[in-house]
Amino acid sequence: MQQIQFIGTTPNALIDLIDETVKKRLEDLKKNFEPKQPKEYLSRQEVAKMLSVDLSTVHNWTKKGILTAHQIGGRVFYLRTDVENAIVKLKN
């Protein structure tokens, strides 16, 4: 069994130091923690409605690489985050 000796500190002071350090780490974690959101897939119709455009526009943007489509079977889907990230801020 290995022993560690702390000279010049009391057990209560050590406990307080550990407690403050843990509290600080938890506060840092709370500030930076973002819960992981499940991926949300949208149909072509939902994307068109979301962006207030026609289905043909969604199709054209997909062909041009502006939007990224995913397919399962015969169905086409778009990740909501991909659609939102495709919207770019205009430079003034």
C-alpha positions in Angstrom: 0.0 0.0 0.0 1.4 3.4 -1.1 1.0 6.4 1.2 1.1 10.0 0.3 1.9 12.6 3.0 0.8 16.2 2.8 2.9 18.5 4.9 1.6 21.9 5.8 -2.1 21.2 5.1 -4.9 19.8 7.2 -7.3 17.1 6.1 -10.1 19.7 5.9 -8.1 22.1 3.8 -7.3 19.2 1.4 -11.0 18.3 1.2 -11.9 21.9 0.5 -9.3 22.1 -2.2 -10.5 19.0 -3.9 -14.2 20.1 -3.5 -13.4 23.5 -5.2 -11.5 21.8 -8.0 -14.3 19.4 -8.7 -16.9 22.2 -8.6 -14.8 24.3 -11.1 -14.5 21.3 -13.5 -18.2 20.7 -13.3 -19.0 24.3 -14.1 -16.6 24.2 -17.1 -18.4 21.0 -18.3 -21.8 22.6 -17.9 -20.7 25.6 -20.0 -19.3 23.6 -22.8 -21.6 20.6 -22.8 -24.0 20.2 -25.7 -26.2 17.2 -25.7 -26.0 15.1 -28.8 -29.1 15.5 -31.0 -30.3 12.5 -33.0 -30.0 12.9 -36.8 -33.2 14.2 -38.3 -33.9 13.3 -41.9 -36.2 15.3 -44.1 -38.0 14.2 -47.3 -37.7 16.3 -50.5 -41.2 17.7 -49.8 -40.2 18.8 -46.3 -37.0 20.4 -47.5 -39.0 22.3 -50.2 -41.5 23.5 -47.6 -38.8 24.4 -45.1 -37.0 26.6 -47.7 -40.2 27.8 -49.4 -39.1 26.5 -52.9 -40.4 24.0 -55.4 -39.4 20.4 -55.6 -37.6 21.2 -58.9 -35.4 23.7 -57.0 -34.5 21.1 -54.4 -33.6 18.7 -57.2 -31.5 21.3 -59.0 -29.6 22.2 -55.8 -28.9 18.5 -55.2 -27.5 18.1 -58.7 -25.3 21.2 -58.3 -24.0 19.9 -54.9 -25.6 22.6 -52.9 -27.7 20.1 -51.0 -26.5 16.5 -50.1 -29.1 13.8 -50.6 -29.2 10.4 -48.9 -31.1 7.4 -50.2 -32.6 4.3 -48.8 -34.5 2.1 -51.2 -36.3 4.5 -53.5 -36.6 7.3 -51.0 -34.5 10.4 -50.9 -33.8 12.2 -47.6 -31.7 15.2 -46.5 -30.2 15.7 -43.1 -31.7 18.8 -41.5 -28.3 20.0 -40.3 -26.9 19.7 -43.9 -29.9 21.8 -45.2 -29.4 24.4 -42.5 -25.6 24.5 -43.1 -26.2 25.0 -46.9 -27.7 28.4 -46.0 -24.8 30.9 -46.2 -24.6 34.4 -44.8 -24.4 37.1 -47.4 -21.5 39.4 -47.4 -22.5 43.1 -47.3 
